[in-house]
């Protein structure tokens, strides 16, 4: 199961600028000696200027830098690139398909949109996973806007209170929403956090704070 599967959105439009494309080897089949292929994956996706990039083994461009990520691939790496539009993802998938890498490629996003990306690239989805939403004592969850930010880190590394604190600082003009988004991106080790979407949401939270709305 992908750790990018459970990104929370308030409606379809809210998730239309959030796509993660990542590569992984089959650990019991062809992983041994495969790490150079992650460099090929990097060359392809970096042509399309992903808004985030990282390796779960090493870190991401916001916390360790691209040079460190690109020089530290392992056979059991899982490498991620984040994009914000369907047309770009389609081009990325087409190039990856033509490169014929010995890696499994996973695309995370709205099902209809990711399927359209695959079809546009001349391929068909192999397997589809769906998030079934959040169950249990949902009254204990923070506000929807905080969830929209926190769930962009699939391993839960973003504190709800930190998100609210950064939004407070943005509201008071002590930092910009871009600075807040990049700080959060650095804490999401794998590099699957979408800072572009985060800027949009943090701006909304900051505006609500200034309007006197209590942020849970």
Secondary structure as the mmCIF struct_conf table of DSSP 4:
data_model
#
loop_
_struct_conf.conf_type_id
_struct_conf.id
_struct_conf.beg_label_comp_id
_struct_conf.beg_label_asym_id
_struct_conf.beg_label_seq_id
_struct_conf.end_label_comp_id
_struct_conf.end_label_asym_id
_struct_conf.end_label_seq_id
TURN_TY1_P TURN_TY1_P1 UNK A 3 UNK A 6
BEND BEND1 UNK A 10 UNK A 11
TURN_TY1_P TURN_TY1_P2 UNK A 12 UNK A 12
HELX_RH_3T_P HELX_RH_3T_P1 UNK A 13 UNK A 15
TURN_TY1_P TURN_TY1_P3 UNK A 16 UNK A 17
STRN STRN1 UNK A 19 UNK A 24
TURN_TY1_P TURN_TY1_P4 UNK A 27 UNK A 30
TURN_TY1_P TURN_TY1_P5 UNK A 32 UNK A 33
HELX_RH_AL_P HELX_RH_AL_P1 UNK A 35 UNK A 46
TURN_TY1_P TURN_TY1_P6 UNK A 47 UNK A 48
BEND BEND2 UNK A 51 UNK A 51
STRN STRN2 UNK A 52 UNK A 55
TURN_TY1_P TURN_TY1_P7 UNK A 56 UNK A 58
STRN STRN3 UNK A 59 UNK A 60
TURN_TY1_P TURN_TY1_P8 UNK A 61 UNK A 64
HELX_RH_AL_P HELX_RH_AL_P2 UNK A 66 UNK A 70
TURN_TY1_P TURN_TY1_P9 UNK A 71 UNK A 71
TURN_TY1_P TURN_TY1_P10 UNK A 75 UNK A 76
STRN STRN4 UNK A 78 UNK A 83
BEND BEND3 UNK A 84 UNK A 84
HELX_RH_AL_P HELX_RH_AL_P3 UNK A 86 UNK A 99
TURN_TY1_P TURN_TY1_P11 UNK A 100 UNK A 100
BEND BEND4 UNK A 102 UNK A 103
STRN STRN5 UNK A 104 UNK A 108
BEND BEND5 UNK A 109 UNK A 109
HELX_RH_AL_P HELX_RH_AL_P4 UNK A 111 UNK A 120
TURN_TY1_P TURN_TY1_P12 UNK A 121 UNK A 122
BEND BEND6 UNK A 126 UNK A 126
BEND BEND7 UNK A 136 UNK A 136
HELX_RH_3T_P HELX_RH_3T_P2 UNK A 138 UNK A 140
BEND BEND8 UNK A 141 UNK A 141
HELX_RH_AL_P HELX_RH_AL_P5 UNK A 144 UNK A 150
TURN_TY1_P TURN_TY1_P13 UNK A 151 UNK A 152
BEND BEND9 UNK A 153 UNK A 153
TURN_TY1_P TURN_TY1_P14 UNK A 154 UNK A 155
BEND BEND10 UNK A 158 UNK A 158
HELX_RH_AL_P HELX_RH_AL_P6 UNK A 160 UNK A 171
TURN_TY1_P TURN_TY1_P15 UNK A 172 UNK A 173
BEND BEND11 UNK A 174 UNK A 175
HELX_RH_AL_P HELX_RH_AL_P7 UNK A 177 UNK A 187
BEND BEND12 UNK A 188 UNK A 188
TURN_TY1_P TURN_TY1_P16 UNK A 189 UNK A 190
BEND BEND13 UNK A 191 UNK A 191
HELX_RH_AL_P HELX_RH_AL_P8 UNK A 195 UNK A 210
TURN_TY1_P TURN_TY1_P17 UNK A 211 UNK A 212
#
